[in-house]
Amino acid sequence: MPTYEYICDACQHKFSLIRSIAEHDREKVSCPKCKGKKVKQTLSLFTAKTNRKS
């Protein structure tokens, strides 16, 4: 599942959520710190989790 990163406009708290694409498309996000609804998605780096050890 993808990891989405957000920033709250009210308190400037940065947080990330692991959500399915369907959840991301249908559910609104609120800030876990202040419960604010004005949250913006930010750009994040792509990471892949594998079973191989390098």
Secondary structure, DSSP 4 states (H G I P E B T S, - for coil): --EEEEEETTT--EEEEE--HHHHHH-----TTT--S-EEEE--------S---
